[in-house]
Amino acid sequence: MLWRLFRKQRQPLQSATVATRSGSAGLQIVLWMAWTFAVTVVGYYNWHADRIAHRPINTLGLVIHCVLAGLIGMVVMTVIEMHMEPWRFMDDD
């Protein structure tokens, strides 16, 4: 039974390979670089504000702001990718 489940899980992965079109990898690289830069800037901004005000670093606030920026960034990235490459989000059924 476990072998059949494993075989079923492997088959969709092999058949669901998306053919990359020109610029597909480039768009993903640019979006992930922008996301990484945005999360880093949010973290630096919060850390810098604490340092300038001579306060102890608020680690919990820093984590919350970075996670929130990351989640919002991922949603924005997905929306951009859906508009730029809609064929990657279509079902084959």
PDB file with one MODEL, atoms N, CA, C and O in Angstrom:
MODEL        1
ATOM      1  N   MET A   1       0.824  -1.189   0.000  1.00  0.00           N
ATOM      2  CA  MET A   1       0.000   0.000   0.000  1.00  0.00           C
ATOM      3  C   MET A   1       0.872   1.259   0.000  1.00  0.00           C
ATOM      4  O   MET A   1       0.598   2.201  -0.743  1.00  0.00           O
ATOM      5  N   LEU A   2       1.891   1.279   0.806  1.00  0.00           N
ATOM      6  CA  LEU A   2       2.771   2.435   0.851  1.00  0.00           C
ATOM      7  C   LEU A   2       3.498   2.613  -0.483  1.00  0.00           C
ATOM      8  O   LEU A   2       3.743   3.739  -0.916  1.00  0.00           O
ATOM      9  N   TRP A   3       3.841   1.493  -1.134  1.00  0.00           N
ATOM     10  CA  TRP A   3       4.528   1.557  -2.420  1.00  0.00           C
ATOM     11  C   TRP A   3       3.637   2.195  -3.484  1.00  0.00           C
ATOM     12  O   TRP A   3       4.116   2.981  -4.302  1.00  0.00           O
ATOM     13  N   ARG A   4       2.330   1.859  -3.477  1.00  0.00           N
ATOM     14  CA  ARG A   4       1.406   2.464  -4.447  1.00  0.00           C
ATOM     15  C   ARG A   4       1.267   3.964  -4.212  1.00  0.00           C
ATOM     16  O   ARG A   4       1.204   4.743  -5.163  1.00  0.00           O
ATOM     17  N   LEU A   5       1.218   4.365  -2.952  1.00  0.00           N
ATOM     18  CA  LEU A   5       1.120   5.783  -2.627  1.00  0.00           C
ATOM     19  C   LEU A   5       2.366   6.524  -3.101  1.00  0.00           C
ATOM     20  O   LEU A   5       2.276   7.622  -3.652  1.00  0.00           O
ATOM     21  N   PHE A   6       3.514   5.920  -2.883  1.00  0.00           N
ATOM     22  CA  PHE A   6       4.761   6.540  -3.322  1.00  0.00           C
ATOM     23  C   PHE A   6       4.799   6.659  -4.838  1.00  0.00           C
ATOM     24  O   PHE A   6       5.230   7.685  -5.364  1.00  0.00           O
ATOM     25  N   ARG A   7       4.356   5.627  -5.547  1.00  0.00           N
ATOM     26  CA  ARG A   7       4.343   5.653  -7.003  1.00  0.00           C
ATOM     27  C   ARG A   7       3.372   6.711  -7.523  1.00  0.00           C
ATOM     28  O   ARG A   7       3.662   7.375  -8.518  1.00  0.00           O
ATOM     29  N   LYS A   8       2.212   6.878  -6.859  1.00  0.00           N
ATOM     30  CA  LYS A   8       1.240   7.890  -7.272  1.00  0.00           C
ATOM     31  C   LYS A   8       1.788   9.292  -7.067  1.00  0.00           C
ATOM     32  O   LYS A   8       1.511  10.190  -7.863  1.00  0.00           O
ATOM     33  N   GLN A   9       2.558   9.485  -6.015  1.00  0.00           N
ATOM     34  CA  GLN A   9       3.107  10.810  -5.754  1.00  0.00           C
ATOM     35  C   GLN A   9       4.205  11.159  -6.745  1.00  0.00           C
ATOM     36  O   GLN A   9       4.382  12.330  -7.080  1.00  0.00           O
ATOM     37  N   ARG A  10       4.941  10.169  -7.216  1.00  0.00           N
ATOM     38  CA  ARG A  10       6.029  10.442  -8.155  1.00  0.00           C
ATOM     39  C   ARG A  10       5.516  10.748  -9.553  1.00  0.00           C
ATOM     40  O   ARG A  10       6.128  11.550 -10.260  1.00  0.00           O
ATOM     41  N   GLN A  11       4.432  10.149  -9.969  1.00  0.00           N
ATOM     42  CA  GLN A  11       3.936  10.323 -11.327  1.00  0.00           C
ATOM     43  C   GLN A  11       3.531  11.763 -11.631  1.00  0.00           C
ATOM     44  O   GLN A  11       3.919  12.273 -12.682  1.00  0.00           O
ATOM     45  N   PRO A  12       2.771  12.450 -10.770  1.00  0.00           N
ATOM     46  CA  PRO A  12       2.422  13.836 -11.108  1.00  0.00           C
ATOM     47  C   PRO A  12       3.640  14.746 -11.161  1.00  0.00           C
ATOM     48  O   PRO A  12       3.662  15.702 -11.935  1.00  0.00           O
ATOM     49  N   LEU A  13       4.645  14.464 -10.355  1.00  0.00           N
ATOM     50  CA  LEU A  13       5.829  15.308 -10.391  1.00  0.00           C
ATOM     51  C   LEU A  13       6.547  15.189 -11.729  1.00  0.00           C
ATOM     52  O   LEU A  13       7.073  16.177 -12.241  1.00  0.00           O
ATOM     53  N   GLN A  14       6.574  14.000 -12.291  1.00  0.00           N
ATOM     54  CA  GLN A  14       7.243  13.812 -13.566  1.00  0.00           C
ATOM     55  C   GLN A  14       6.423  14.381 -14.719  1.00  0.00           C
ATOM     56  O   GLN A  14       6.995  14.914 -15.669  1.00  0.00           O
ATOM     57  N   SER A  15       5.102  14.281 -14.655  1.00  0.00           N
ATOM     58  CA  SER A  15       4.273  14.748 -15.767  1.00  0.00           C
ATOM     59  C   SER A  15       3.915  16.220 -15.643  1.00  0.00           C
ATOM     60  O   SER A  15       3.466  16.822 -16.619  1.00  0.00           O
ATOM     61  N   ALA A  16       4.101  16.813 -14.478  1.00  0.00           N
ATOM     62  CA  ALA A  16       3.706  18.202 -14.283  1.00  0.00           C
ATOM     63  C   ALA A  16       4.847  19.174 -14.521  1.00  0.00           C
ATOM     64  O   ALA A  16       4.801  20.312 -14.053  1.00  0.00           O
ATOM     65  N   THR A  17       5.862  18.740 -15.238  1.00  0.00           N
ATOM     66  CA  THR A  17       6.977  19.627 -15.518  1.00  0.00           C
ATOM     67  C   THR A  17       6.501  20.734 -16.448  1.00  0.00           C
ATOM     68  O   THR A  17       5.958  20.473 -17.522  1.00  0.00           O
ATOM     69  N   VAL A  18       6.709  21.955 -16.025  1.00  0.00           N
ATOM     70  CA  VAL A  18       6.259  23.094 -16.803  1.00  0.00           C
ATOM     71  C   VAL A  18       7.357  23.483 -17.776  1.00  0.00           C
ATOM     72  O   VAL A  18       8.507  23.684 -17.386  1.00  0.00           O
ATOM     73  N   ALA A  19       7.000  23.585 -19.020  1.00  0.00           N
ATOM     74  CA  ALA A  19       7.980  24.013 -20.017  1.00  0.00           C
ATOM     75  C   ALA A  19       8.280  25.484 -19.803  1.00  0.00           C
ATOM     76  O   ALA A  19       7.376  26.320 -19.815  1.00  0.00           O
ATOM     77  N   THR A  20       9.537  25.794 -19.610  1.00  0.00           N
ATOM     78  CA  THR A  20       9.903  27.184 -19.369  1.00  0.00           C
ATOM     79  C   THR A  20       9.946  27.931 -20.687  1.00  0.00           C
ATOM     80  O   THR A  20      10.499  27.454 -21.679  1.00  0.00           O
ATOM     81  N   ARG A  21       9.362  29.089 -20.675  1.00  0.00           N
ATOM     82  CA  ARG A  21       9.395  29.951 -21.854  1.00  0.00           C
ATOM     83  C   ARG A  21      10.495  30.966 -21.646  1.00  0.00           C
ATOM     84  O   ARG A  21      11.048  31.072 -20.551  1.00  0.00           O
ATOM     85  N   SER A  22      10.809  31.695 -22.661  1.00  0.00           N
ATOM     86  CA  SER A  22      11.902  32.654 -22.565  1.00  0.00           C
ATOM     87  C   SER A  22      11.570  33.713 -21.521  1.00  0.00           C
ATOM     88  O   SER A  22      10.479  34.283 -21.528  1.00  0.00           O
ATOM     89  N   GLY A  23      12.505  33.968 -20.639  1.00  0.00           N
ATOM     90  CA  GLY A  23      12.324  34.965 -19.601  1.00  0.00           C
ATOM     91  C   GLY A  23      11.669  34.450 -18.343  1.00  0.00           C
ATOM     92  O   GLY A  23      11.536  35.201 -17.377  1.00  0.00           O
ATOM     93  N   SER A  24      11.254  33.196 -18.315  1.00  0.00           N
ATOM     94  CA  SER A  24      10.571  32.644 -17.162  1.00  0.00           C
ATOM     95  C   SER A  24      11.483  32.606 -15.947  1.00  0.00           C
ATOM     96  O   SER A  24      11.105  33.039 -14.859  1.00  0.00           O
ATOM     97  N   ALA A  25      12.686  32.083 -16.146  1.00  0.00           N
ATOM     98  CA  ALA A  25      13.625  32.005 -15.031  1.00  0.00           C
ATOM     99  C   ALA A  25      14.082  33.397 -14.628  1.00  0.00           C
ATOM    100  O   ALA A  25      14.298  33.670 -13.447  1.00  0.00           O
ATOM    101  N   GLY A  26      14.227  34.271 -15.605  1.00  0.00           N
ATOM    102  CA  GLY A  26      14.665  35.634 -15.314  1.00  0.00           C
ATOM    103  C   GLY A  26      13.654  36.389 -14.460  1.00  0.00           C
ATOM    104  O   GLY A  26      14.032  37.133 -13.555  1.00  0.00           O
ATOM    105  N   LEU A  27      12.368  36.197 -14.747  1.00  0.00           N
ATOM    106  CA  LEU A  27      11.333  36.863 -13.964  1.00  0.00           C
ATOM    107  C   LEU A  27      11.350  36.372 -12.520  1.00  0.00           C
ATOM    108  O   LEU A  27      11.230  37.168 -11.589  1.00  0.00           O
ATOM    109  N   GLN A  28      11.497  35.073 -12.337  1.00  0.00           N
ATOM    110  CA  GLN A  28      11.532  34.528 -10.981  1.00  0.00           C
ATOM    111  C   GLN A  28      12.747  35.031 -10.221  1.00  0.00           C
ATOM    112  O   GLN A  28      12.645  35.342  -9.034  1.00  0.00           O
ATOM    113  N   ILE A  29      13.881  35.115 -10.875  1.00  0.00           N
ATOM    114  CA  ILE A  29      15.091  35.613 -10.207  1.00  0.00           C
ATOM    115  C   ILE A  29      14.898  37.060  -9.787  1.00  0.00           C
ATOM    116  O   ILE A  29      15.249  37.433  -8.668  1.00  0.00           O
ATOM    117  N   VAL A  30      14.346  37.874 -10.668  1.00  0.00           N
ATOM    118  CA  VAL A  30      14.134  39.291 -10.346  1.00  0.00           C
ATOM    119  C   VAL A  30      13.133  39.437  -9.196  1.00  0.00           C
ATOM    120  O   VAL A  30      13.347  40.235  -8.284  1.00  0.00           O
ATOM    121  N   LEU A  31      12.044  38.668  -9.239  1.00  0.00           N
ATOM    122  CA  LEU A  31      11.042  38.766  -8.174  1.00  0.00           C
ATOM    123  C   LEU A  31      11.611  38.326  -6.823  1.00  0.00           C
ATOM    124  O   LEU A  31      11.367  38.975  -5.807  1.00  0.00           O
ATOM    125  N   TRP A  32      12.368  37.227  -6.810  1.00  0.00           N
ATOM    126  CA  TRP A  32      12.936  36.771  -5.542  1.00  0.00           C
ATOM    127  C   TRP A  32      14.007  37.723  -5.029  1.00  0.00           C
ATOM    128  O   TRP A  32      14.142  37.900  -3.818  1.00  0.00           O
ATOM    129  N   MET A  33      14.768  38.338  -5.924  1.00  0.00           N
ATOM    130  CA  MET A  33      15.756  39.332  -5.483  1.00  0.00           C
ATOM    131  C   MET A  33      15.058  40.552  -4.899  1.00  0.00           C
ATOM    132  O   MET A  33      15.500  41.090  -3.884  1.00  0.00           O
ATOM    133  N   ALA A  34      13.980  40.990  -5.526  1.00  0.00           N
ATOM    134  CA  ALA A  34      13.229  42.135  -5.006  1.00  0.00           C
ATOM    135  C   ALA A  34      12.615  41.799  -3.652  1.00  0.00           C
ATOM    136  O   ALA A  34      12.609  42.639  -2.752  1.00  0.00           O
ATOM    137  N   TRP A  35      12.098  40.581  -3.498  1.00  0.00           N
ATOM    138  CA  TRP A  35      11.516  40.156  -2.222  1.00  0.00           C
ATOM    139  C   TRP A  35      12.578  40.139  -1.126  1.00  0.00           C
ATOM    140  O   TRP A  35      12.348  40.639  -0.025  1.00  0.00           O
ATOM    141  N   THR A  36      13.738  39.563  -1.428  1.00  0.00           N
ATOM    142  CA  THR A  36      14.827  39.499  -0.450  1.00  0.00           C
ATOM    143  C   THR A  36      15.278  40.899  -0.066  1.00  0.00           C
ATOM    144  O   THR A  36      15.512  41.180   1.109  1.00  0.00           O
ATOM    145  N   PHE A  37      15.399  41.770  -1.048  1.00  0.00           N
ATOM    146  CA  PHE A  37      15.806  43.144  -0.781  1.00  0.00           C
ATOM    147  C   PHE A  37      14.777  43.865   0.091  1.00  0.00           C
ATOM    148  O   PHE A  37      15.147  44.601   1.005  1.00  0.00           O
ATOM    149  N   ALA A  38      13.493  43.659  -0.185  1.00  0.00           N
ATOM    150  CA  ALA A  38      12.443  44.327   0.594  1.00  0.00           C
ATOM    151  C   ALA A  38      12.445  43.869   2.046  1.00  0.00           C
ATOM    152  O   ALA A  38      12.325  44.691   2.955  1.00  0.00           O
ATOM    153  N   VAL A  39      12.580  42.562   2.273  1.00  0.00           N
ATOM    154  CA  VAL A  39      12.594  42.054   3.648  1.00  0.00           C
ATOM    155  C   VAL A  39      13.843  42.550   4.375  1.00  0.00           C
ATOM    156  O   VAL A  39      13.774  42.896   5.554  1.00  0.00           O
ATOM    157  N   THR A  40      14.974  42.586   3.686  1.00  0.00           N
ATOM    158  CA  THR A  40      16.217  43.077   4.290  1.00  0.00           C
ATOM    159  C   THR A  40      16.108  44.553   4.645  1.00  0.00           C
ATOM    160  O   THR A  40      16.563  44.973   5.709  1.00  0.00           O
ATOM    161  N   VAL A  41      15.510  45.337   3.764  1.00  0.00           N
ATOM    162  CA  VAL A  41      15.347  46.775   4.035  1.00  0.00           C
ATOM    163  C   VAL A  41      14.432  47.003   5.229  1.00  0.00           C
ATOM    164  O   VAL A  41      14.707  47.874   6.055  1.00  0.00           O
ATOM    165  N   VAL A  42      13.352  46.240   5.337  1.00  0.00           N
ATOM    166  CA  VAL A  42      12.445  46.382   6.482  1.00  0.00           C
ATOM    167  C   VAL A  42      13.186  46.047   7.775  1.00  0.00           C
ATOM    168  O   VAL A  42      13.050  46.755   8.772  1.00  0.00           O
ATOM    169  N   GLY A  43      13.964  44.973   7.756  1.00  0.00           N
ATOM    170  CA  GLY A  43      14.736  44.605   8.940  1.00  0.00           C
ATOM    171  C   GLY A  43      15.759  45.658   9.303  1.00  0.00           C
ATOM    172  O   GLY A  43      15.903  46.007  10.475  1.00  0.00           O
ATOM    173  N   TYR A  44      16.469  46.167   8.314  1.00  0.00           N
ATOM    174  CA  TYR A  44      17.472  47.199   8.572  1.00  0.00           C
ATOM    175  C   TYR A  44      16.821  48.478   9.091  1.00  0.00           C
ATOM    176  O   TYR A  44      17.339  49.108  10.013  1.00  0.00           O
ATOM    177  N   TYR A  45      15.700  48.860   8.508  1.00  0.00           N
ATOM    178  CA  TYR A  45      15.013  50.077   8.930  1.00  0.00           C
ATOM    179  C   TYR A  45      14.585  49.994  10.402  1.00  0.00           C
ATOM    180  O   TYR A  45      14.755  50.951  11.158  1.00  0.00           O
ATOM    181  N   ASN A  46      14.034  48.849  10.797  1.00  0.00           N
ATOM    182  CA  ASN A  46      13.615  48.702  12.194  1.00  0.00           C
ATOM    183  C   ASN A  46      14.806  48.646  13.140  1.00  0.00           C
ATOM    184  O   ASN A  46      14.764  49.223  14.226  1.00  0.00           O
ATOM    185  N   TRP A  47      15.864  47.956  12.736  1.00  0.00           N
ATOM    186  CA  TRP A  47      17.069  47.900  13.564  1.00  0.00           C
ATOM    187  C   TRP A  47      17.690  49.283  13.684  1.00  0.00           C
ATOM    188  O   TRP A  47      18.101  49.691  14.770  1.00  0.00           O
ATOM    189  N   HIS A  48      17.761  50.005  12.571  1.00  0.00           N
ATOM    190  CA  HIS A  48      18.368  51.327  12.557  1.00  0.00           C
ATOM    191  C   HIS A  48      17.564  52.320  13.415  1.00  0.00           C
ATOM    192  O   HIS A  48      18.147  53.166  14.093  1.00  0.00           O
ATOM    193  N   ALA A  49      16.253  52.216  13.384  1.00  0.00           N
ATOM    194  CA  ALA A  49      15.426  53.109  14.202  1.00  0.00           C
ATOM    195  C   ALA A  49      15.693  52.884  15.690  1.00  0.00           C
ATOM    196  O   ALA A  49      15.737  53.837  16.468  1.00  0.00           O
ATOM    197  N   ASP A  50      15.870  51.630  16.079  1.00  0.00           N
ATOM    198  CA  ASP A  50      16.199  51.342  17.479  1.00  0.00           C
ATOM    199  C   ASP A  50      17.585  51.861  17.838  1.00  0.00           C
ATOM    200  O   ASP A  50      17.784  52.372  18.940  1.00  0.00           O
ATOM    201  N   ARG A  51      18.525  51.741  16.946  1.00  0.00           N
ATOM    202  CA  ARG A  51      19.889  52.190  17.232  1.00  0.00           C
ATOM    203  C   ARG A  51      19.955  53.716  17.337  1.00  0.00           C
ATOM    204  O   ARG A  51      20.642  54.247  18.210  1.00  0.00           O
ATOM    205  N   ILE A  52      19.257  54.412  16.466  1.00  0.00           N
ATOM    206  CA  ILE A  52      19.276  55.876  16.474  1.00  0.00           C
ATOM    207  C   ILE A  52      18.636  56.413  17.757  1.00  0.00           C
ATOM    208  O   ILE A  52      19.097  57.409  18.315  1.00  0.00           O
ATOM    209  N   ALA A  53      17.587  55.760  18.215  1.00  0.00           N
ATOM    210  CA  ALA A  53      16.878  56.218  19.412  1.00  0.00           C
ATOM    211  C   ALA A  53      17.545  55.724  20.699  1.00  0.00           C
ATOM    212  O   ALA A  53      17.044  55.993  21.792  1.00  0.00           O
ATOM    213  N   HIS A  54      18.656  55.015  20.586  1.00  0.00           N
ATOM    214  CA  HIS A  54      19.387  54.474  21.739  1.00  0.00           C
ATOM    215  C   HIS A  54      18.510  53.582  22.603  1.00  0.00           C
ATOM    216  O   HIS A  54      18.589  53.599  23.831  1.00  0.00           O
ATOM    217  N   ARG A  55      17.667  52.797  21.926  1.00  0.00           N
ATOM    218  CA  ARG A  55      16.829  51.818  22.620  1.00  0.00           C
ATOM    219  C   ARG A  55      17.444  50.446  22.447  1.00  0.00           C
ATOM    220  O   ARG A  55      18.205  50.221  21.506  1.00  0.00           O
ATOM    221  N   PRO A  56      17.126  49.527  23.341  1.00  0.00           N
ATOM    222  CA  PRO A  56      17.555  48.152  23.090  1.00  0.00           C
ATOM    223  C   PRO A  56      16.826  47.613  21.863  1.00  0.00           C
ATOM    224  O   PRO A  56      15.707  48.022  21.556  1.00  0.00           O
ATOM    225  N   ILE A  57      17.477  46.697  21.178  1.00  0.00           N
ATOM    226  CA  ILE A  57      16.891  46.177  19.943  1.00  0.00           C
ATOM    227  C   ILE A  57      15.664  45.342  20.271  1.00  0.00           C
ATOM    228  O   ILE A  57      15.731  44.414  21.077  1.00  0.00           O
ATOM    229  N   ASN A  58      14.561  45.671  19.651  1.00  0.00           N
ATOM    230  CA  ASN A  58      13.294  44.983  19.859  1.00  0.00           C
ATOM    231  C   ASN A  58      13.246  43.790  18.900  1.00  0.00           C
ATOM    232  O   ASN A  58      12.796  43.904  17.760  1.00  0.00           O
ATOM    233  N   THR A  59      13.718  42.654  19.390  1.00  0.00           N
ATOM    234  CA  THR A  59      13.824  41.476  18.532  1.00  0.00           C
ATOM    235  C   THR A  59      12.459  40.978  18.080  1.00  0.00           C
ATOM    236  O   THR A  59      12.284  40.621  16.916  1.00  0.00           O
ATOM    237  N   LEU A  60      11.497  40.951  18.986  1.00  0.00           N
ATOM    238  CA  LEU A  60      10.159  40.484  18.617  1.00  0.00           C
ATOM    239  C   LEU A  60       9.534  41.393  17.558  1.00  0.00           C
ATOM    240  O   LEU A  60       8.948  40.907  16.591  1.00  0.00           O
ATOM    241  N   GLY A  61       9.655  42.689  17.735  1.00  0.00           N
ATOM    242  CA  GLY A  61       9.137  43.623  16.744  1.00  0.00           C
ATOM    243  C   GLY A  61       9.837  43.479  15.406  1.00  0.00           C
ATOM    244  O   GLY A  61       9.206  43.583  14.354  1.00  0.00           O
ATOM    245  N   LEU A  62      11.143  43.241  15.444  1.00  0.00           N
ATOM    246  CA  LEU A  62      11.913  43.048  14.220  1.00  0.00           C
ATOM    247  C   LEU A  62      11.441  41.801  13.465  1.00  0.00           C
ATOM    248  O   LEU A  62      11.283  41.825  12.244  1.00  0.00           O
ATOM    249  N   VAL A  63      11.220  40.715  14.209  1.00  0.00           N
ATOM    250  CA  VAL A  63      10.750  39.475  13.591  1.00  0.00           C
ATOM    251  C   VAL A  63       9.347  39.664  13.019  1.00  0.00           C
ATOM    252  O   VAL A  63       9.069  39.228  11.902  1.00  0.00           O
ATOM    253  N   ILE A  64       8.473  40.304  13.768  1.00  0.00           N
ATOM    254  CA  ILE A  64       7.098  40.513  13.297  1.00  0.00           C
ATOM    255  C   ILE A  64       7.078  41.363  12.028  1.00  0.00           C
ATOM    256  O   ILE A  64       6.372  41.037  11.073  1.00  0.00           O
ATOM    257  N   HIS A  65       7.844  42.444  12.014  1.00  0.00           N
ATOM    258  CA  HIS A  65       7.874  43.301  10.820  1.00  0.00           C
ATOM    259  C   HIS A  65       8.445  42.560   9.616  1.00  0.00           C
ATOM    260  O   HIS A  65       7.924  42.696   8.509  1.00  0.00           O
ATOM    261  N   CYS A  66       9.503  41.780   9.812  1.00  0.00           N
ATOM    262  CA  CYS A  66      10.109  41.054   8.688  1.00  0.00           C
ATOM    263  C   CYS A  66       9.181  39.959   8.166  1.00  0.00           C
ATOM    264  O   CYS A  66       9.070  39.769   6.954  1.00  0.00           O
ATOM    265  N   VAL A  67       8.519  39.243   9.063  1.00  0.00           N
ATOM    266  CA  VAL A  67       7.591  38.194   8.626  1.00  0.00           C
ATOM    267  C   VAL A  67       6.417  38.809   7.880  1.00  0.00           C
ATOM    268  O   VAL A  67       5.999  38.292   6.844  1.00  0.00           O
ATOM    269  N   LEU A  68       5.889  39.899   8.394  1.00  0.00           N
ATOM    270  CA  LEU A  68       4.772  40.563   7.724  1.00  0.00           C
ATOM    271  C   LEU A  68       5.182  41.087   6.347  1.00  0.00           C
ATOM    272  O   LEU A  68       4.433  40.948   5.380  1.00  0.00           O
ATOM    273  N   ALA A  69       6.366  41.687   6.259  1.00  0.00           N
ATOM    274  CA  ALA A  69       6.860  42.157   4.962  1.00  0.00           C
ATOM    275  C   ALA A  69       7.080  40.986   4.009  1.00  0.00           C
ATOM    276  O   ALA A  69       6.816  41.100   2.812  1.00  0.00           O
ATOM    277  N   GLY A  70       7.562  39.862   4.536  1.00  0.00           N
ATOM    278  CA  GLY A  70       7.769  38.685   3.697  1.00  0.00           C
ATOM    279  C   GLY A  70       6.471  38.110   3.172  1.00  0.00           C
ATOM    280  O   GLY A  70       6.386  37.742   2.000  1.00  0.00           O
ATOM    281  N   LEU A  71       5.455  38.026   4.025  1.00  0.00           N
ATOM    282  CA  LEU A  71       4.164  37.486   3.580  1.00  0.00           C
ATOM    283  C   LEU A  71       3.496  38.390   2.548  1.00  0.00           C
ATOM    284  O   LEU A  71       2.983  37.916   1.534  1.00  0.00           O
ATOM    285  N   ILE A  72       3.507  39.679   2.813  1.00  0.00           N
ATOM    286  CA  ILE A  72       2.919  40.619   1.853  1.00  0.00           C
ATOM    287  C   ILE A  72       3.699  40.578   0.546  1.00  0.00           C
ATOM    288  O   ILE A  72       3.114  40.633  -0.535  1.00  0.00           O
ATOM    289  N   GLY A  73       5.019  40.480   0.650  1.00  0.00           N
ATOM    290  CA  GLY A  73       5.852  40.391  -0.551  1.00  0.00           C
ATOM    291  C   GLY A  73       5.564  39.145  -1.363  1.00  0.00           C
ATOM    292  O   GLY A  73       5.555  39.199  -2.593  1.00  0.00           O
ATOM    293  N   MET A  74       5.326  38.015  -0.695  1.00  0.00           N
ATOM    294  CA  MET A  74       5.016  36.789  -1.428  1.00  0.00           C
ATOM    295  C   MET A  74       3.675  36.878  -2.151  1.00  0.00           C
ATOM    296  O   MET A  74       3.530  36.374  -3.264  1.00  0.00           O
ATOM    297  N   VAL A  75       2.704  37.516  -1.518  1.00  0.00           N
ATOM    298  CA  VAL A  75       1.411  37.696  -2.178  1.00  0.00           C
ATOM    299  C   VAL A  75       1.567  38.601  -3.401  1.00  0.00           C
ATOM    300  O   VAL A  75       1.013  38.319  -4.463  1.00  0.00           O
ATOM    301  N   VAL A  76       2.311  39.671  -3.246  1.00  0.00           N
ATOM    302  CA  VAL A  76       2.542  40.583  -4.370  1.00  0.00           C
ATOM    303  C   VAL A  76       3.306  39.873  -5.487  1.00  0.00           C
ATOM    304  O   VAL A  76       2.991  40.043  -6.665  1.00  0.00           O
ATOM    305  N   MET A  77       4.320  39.072  -5.111  1.00  0.00           N
ATOM    306  CA  MET A  77       5.076  38.316  -6.117  1.00  0.00           C
ATOM    307  C   MET A  77       4.179  37.362  -6.891  1.00  0.00           C
ATOM    308  O   MET A  77       4.300  37.236  -8.110  1.00  0.00           O
ATOM    309  N   THR A  78       3.278  36.689  -6.180  1.00  0.00           N
ATOM    310  CA  THR A  78       2.377  35.742  -6.834  1.00  0.00           C
ATOM    311  C   THR A  78       1.437  36.456  -7.794  1.00  0.00           C
ATOM    312  O   THR A  78       1.194  35.971  -8.899  1.00  0.00           O
ATOM    313  N   VAL A  79       0.911  37.594  -7.387  1.00  0.00           N
ATOM    314  CA  VAL A  79       0.011  38.357  -8.264  1.00  0.00           C
ATOM    315  C   VAL A  79       0.752  38.835  -9.513  1.00  0.00           C
ATOM    316  O   VAL A  79       0.220  38.758 -10.620  1.00  0.00           O
ATOM    317  N   ILE A  80       1.965  39.323  -9.336  1.00  0.00           N
ATOM    318  CA  ILE A  80       2.761  39.770 -10.482  1.00  0.00           C
ATOM    319  C   ILE A  80       3.043  38.600 -11.415  1.00  0.00           C
ATOM    320  O   ILE A  80       2.925  38.727 -12.634  1.00  0.00           O
ATOM    321  N   GLU A  81       3.417  37.461 -10.839  1.00  0.00           N
ATOM    322  CA  GLU A  81       3.715  36.298 -11.661  1.00  0.00           C
ATOM    323  C   GLU A  81       2.470  35.771 -12.371  1.00  0.00           C
ATOM    324  O   GLU A  81       2.561  35.283 -13.498  1.00  0.00           O
ATOM    325  N   MET A  82       1.314  35.865 -11.725  1.00  0.00           N
ATOM    326  CA  MET A  82       0.073  35.433 -12.365  1.00  0.00           C
ATOM    327  C   MET A  82      -0.273  36.315 -13.555  1.00  0.00           C
ATOM    328  O   MET A  82      -0.828  35.833 -14.542  1.00  0.00           O
ATOM    329  N   HIS A  83       0.049  37.606 -13.472  1.00  0.00           N
ATOM    330  CA  HIS A  83      -0.234  38.504 -14.593  1.00  0.00           C
ATOM    331  C   HIS A  83       0.807  38.372 -15.699  1.00  0.00           C
ATOM    332  O   HIS A  83       0.479  38.518 -16.876  1.00  0.00           O
ATOM    333  N   MET A  84       2.049  38.100 -15.337  1.00  0.00           N
ATOM    334  CA  MET A  84       3.118  38.029 -16.331  1.00  0.00           C
ATOM    335  C   MET A  84       3.212  36.655 -16.995  1.00  0.00           C
ATOM    336  O   MET A  84       3.538  36.560 -18.178  1.00  0.00           O
ATOM    337  N   GLU A  85       2.928  35.584 -16.235  1.00  0.00           N
ATOM    338  CA  GLU A  85       3.035  34.223 -16.761  1.00  0.00           C
ATOM    339  C   GLU A  85       1.800  33.417 -16.373  1.00  0.00           C
ATOM    340  O   GLU A  85       1.898  32.519 -15.537  1.00  0.00           O
ATOM    341  N   PRO A  86       0.647  33.711 -16.955  1.00  0.00           N
ATOM    342  CA  PRO A  86      -0.584  33.020 -16.536  1.00  0.00           C
ATOM    343  C   PRO A  86      -0.605  31.535 -16.881  1.00  0.00           C
ATOM    344  O   PRO A  86      -1.343  30.781 -16.246  1.00  0.00           O
ATOM    345  N   TRP A  87       0.175  31.088 -17.862  1.00  0.00           N
ATOM    346  CA  TRP A  87       0.164  29.683 -18.257  1.00  0.00           C
ATOM    347  C   TRP A  87       0.711  28.776 -17.159  1.00  0.00           C
ATOM    348  O   TRP A  87       0.433  27.577 -17.175  1.00  0.00           O
ATOM    349  N   ARG A  88       1.471  29.299 -16.218  1.00  0.00           N
ATOM    350  CA  ARG A  88       2.014  28.482 -15.139  1.00  0.00           C
ATOM    351  C   ARG A  88       0.965  28.160 -14.083  1.00  0.00           C
ATOM    352  O   ARG A  88       1.185  27.276 -13.255  1.00  0.00           O
ATOM    353  N   PHE A  89      -0.173  28.860 -14.090  1.00  0.00           N
ATOM    354  CA  PHE A  89      -1.200  28.671 -13.085  1.00  0.00           C
ATOM    355  C   PHE A  89      -2.459  28.003 -13.644  1.00  0.00           C
ATOM    356  O   PHE A  89      -3.486  27.952 -12.967  1.00  0.00           O
ATOM    357  N   MET A  90      -2.385  27.493 -14.869  1.00  0.00           N
ATOM    358  CA  MET A  90      -3.541  26.845 -15.482  1.00  0.00           C
ATOM    359  C   MET A  90      -3.493  25.348 -15.217  1.00  0.00           C
ATOM    360  O   MET A  90      -2.420  24.745 -15.193  1.00  0.00           O
ATOM    361  N   ASP A  91      -4.662  24.757 -15.019  1.00  0.00           N
ATOM    362  CA  ASP A  91      -4.760  23.320 -14.828  1.00  0.00           C
ATOM    363  C   ASP A  91      -4.678  22.625 -16.176  1.00  0.00           C
ATOM    364  O   ASP A  91      -5.130  23.159 -17.189  1.00  0.00           O
ATOM    365  N   ASP A  92      -4.099  21.429 -16.182  1.00  0.00           N
ATOM    366  CA  ASP A  92      -4.011  20.641 -17.409  1.00  0.00           C
ATOM    367  C   ASP A  92      -5.203  19.733 -17.600  1.00  0.00           C
ATOM    368  O   ASP A  92      -5.292  19.048 -18.619  1.00  0.00           O
ATOM    369  N   ASP A  93      -6.130  19.705 -16.644  1.00  0.00           N
ATOM    370  CA  ASP A  93      -7.281  18.798 -16.719  1.00  0.00           C
ATOM    371  C   ASP A  93      -8.264  19.188 -17.763  1.00  0.00           C
ATOM    372  O   ASP A  93      -9.280  18.514 -17.936  1.00  0.00           O
TER     373      ASP A  93
ENDMDL
END
